[in-house]
Amino acid sequence: MVVLSLVSPFAFGYERGEFLFLDQIKVGMSGIGKTVVAGDVISEFHVDVLGVIDQPGDLSDFIVVRVSGEAIGRSGGIAQGMSGSPIYIDGKLIGALSRAAAWSKAITPIGLVTPIEVMLPVLDRADLAHRPEPDAVLSGVELAEVGSPPDPEAVAQSPDTIFAYPVSTPIITAGLSGRALQTLMNGEATRPKGLIGDFIKTGIVPEPKGLSAFDLSLIPVSGSAGSTPSDPSTLVPGSPIGVALTTGDVSIGGLGTLTYRDGDALVAFGHTFIYNGASSFPLTTASVIDTMKAYDASFKLGTLGPAVGAILEDRISGIGGRIGKEANGIDLDFKVTDADIARTESYDIEVVDEPRLMPELLLSTGFDAIDSTLDRIGQGTVVVDYEIEGDGMPTPLKRRDVFISTRDVALYPPWQLAEIVVILQYNEFEDPKLTRISASMEIAKELRAIMINRLSIDSYVYAPGDEINFEVKLQTYQGKAEVQ
């Protein structure tokens, strides 16, 4: 037995006997894959090796497989959420199912497997070089990575091309609805004028693109599971896992499949999450309610469970993390009062400390907190108090704003908060190391605006020390004029 001793932050050693590396893969080999289709039962599906895509470097090499069996049929093919499903030949792990593919020379469904040897360094940052056997390489075949399933006619016209497309990581949400979801996924949020970014010219303002810009897709329906496992011992190869972006009253996270576990360390997905490199995302358990067939892409319908560890690496060949490790997070508190009916709602959320995602997370959760409390969209006046704390800040930042809008008052507090936080996180002096963000809002439908109609003074010339007397005429919105 050959033992590969890998120097790593986690001090692992991997036995080659556990795996089949790329140099051992041969055309015609068959094996199984593991995934959860419904409930918490791991199902197996059949795998046949068609060949190996060998491209320059190691990170673009893939094993081409045909998948079949009841689990694949029930799922309608390779579904979103299956990425990371471990693939075994003769009981040895060869890698993770990571992409769906179309090839005119093969009966679909076919998929691409990310070789295990490029996934292990996600944890240990070591270099494992294994070149495929020449007989296994698909000679003359090119790999074309596309964003979605290719047109069948294009596939038929390119017999020497395998079109691979990502098995997108499905995003599961709980506690968001309406425009908050649109903002989260597509960055669709009109920025009002008169915010702090219009006066502090830092060159950096929030530019929310939405999670779809990271090739993440929103599950179009939501569901609830009777119980989501909280015991990390339930996390085994083939189990669903979650990568959380927010937890608490609003839950946002990605769903995928665990590929390999060694003690408390694990690798999953077989592709990136948001391609973040070194990371600190909560690792959660997850439950799959069912796998839904869909015309464009089947998907797993599931829920996220409690955090049981942290995802520490987010690389092109997969994500890696450790059970028992606590991820860095920021406490986010919203308090919204509808002054017209004396109703107050509070929202306690923990968000990941990732500046690239902060605008989307603050805008979507802020919009939902306001819309859910007011149960309307429209005019109003809002008084908002912000308080932001950080281990790298000498004192908490406190600020009060008053906004008025004739169309959509809810736009202002989340946008202002997002800009303040972005200015802090991207300041050129020091990392604020944010720990808590709070926004307390009181909103009334009345437009509480006052216009100065006239200002009169008692003289045109004053000497130093003179008393100045003036009279001002004020006009309240749709109210009476007052003279003071």
Secondary structure, 3 states (H helix, E strand, C coil): CCEEECCCCCCCEEEHHHECCHHHCCCCCEEEEEEECCECCEEEEEEEEEEEECCCCCCCCEEEEEEECHHHHHHCCCCECCCCEEEEECCEEEEEEEEEEECCCCCCCEEEEEEHHHHHHHHHCCCCCCCCCHHHECCCCEEEECCCCCCHHHHHCCCCEEEEEECCEEEEEECCCCHHHHHHHHCCCCCCCCCHHHCCCCCCCCCCCCHHHHCEEECCCCCCCCCCCCCHHHCCCCCEEEEEEEEECCEEEEEEEEEEEECCEEEECCCCCCCCEEEEEEEEEEEEEEEECCCCCCEEEEEEEEEEEEEEEEECCEEEEEECCCCCEEEEEEEEEECCCCEEEEEEEEEECCCCCHHHHHHHHHHHHHHHHHCCCCCEEEEEEEEEEECCCCCCEEEEEEEEECCCHHHHHHHHHHHHHHHHHCCCCCCCCEEEEEEEEEEECCCCCEEEEEEEECCCCCCCCCCCCEEEEEEECCCCEEEC
